[in-house]
Amino acid sequence: MGRSSGGGNRFRPGQSAPYSGQYGLVGPRGGVLGPEVTSVQGKPLPPTPKPRQSYVLVDPSNNGSGRKR
C-alpha cells in the first residue's frame, strides 16, 4: 500500500479536521511516517509525537456525513 503525501494539504495538530477519515502523520520534509489517526469532521486533530509534524488526509470516510440533502 504505497502511500505518499502527494503534495496534498497539510493539517496542523489542534486544527479542525476538514473531513472525516484517516489522517497520516508526515514529517517536516513531507515523508510519510506511518501512523494514522481517525478523525471526525470538525473535531481537532490530536497532538503529534514531535514538533513540526503534520497530517495529510489519506483515506476519506464514505459514509455521507456532512453532505447536503
N, C-alpha and C positions, 0 to 999 in steps of 0.2 A: 504494500500500500504506500507507494511513494508520494509523500506529501511535501509540498514546498509552500513558502509564504506567497509566492507568485506576485509579489509586489502589491498585494491587497492592502486594504485599510487595516491599520493597527489601532488597537484599543488599549488604553491605559488601565491599570488596576484602579478600581473605585469608580470608573466611568460606567454609566448605564449601558447595558447591553442593547444594541440597536435591534437585534433579532434573537429569538430563542434558538439554541443549538449548542454544538460542541465548539469550543474555542481552544486552539492550540497555542502553547507557550512558545514565543520566539525571542531570541537573543537580540542584543543591541545592533548587530550587523545583519539581522534577518534570518539567521539559521534556525530551523525548527528544532526545538529542544525535546520534543516527545510528549510530555504530559499534556493531557487535555482536560478541560473542565466543562461541565454542563452549566449553562446559564439561561435564565429566563428573561425575555424581553422586558426592559425597564428596570431590572434589578442590577445592582452594582457588581462588576467583575471582582473576583477575590484578589487579595494581595499576591504578588509574585514572590518566588523564593529569594531572588536577588534584585538589586537596583537595575534600572534601565531595561528590564524585560517588559514585554508587552504581549498582547493576544491578537490572534487573527481568527476569523470565522472559518472553520474547517468543514463543518457539516451542519447546515441549517436544518431546523426541525420542519417536518412536513405535515404538521397537524392542523394547519389553517388558522392558528391563533393570530389575532391581530389583523385579520383580513376584514374588509368591509363587505357587508352583505348587499 
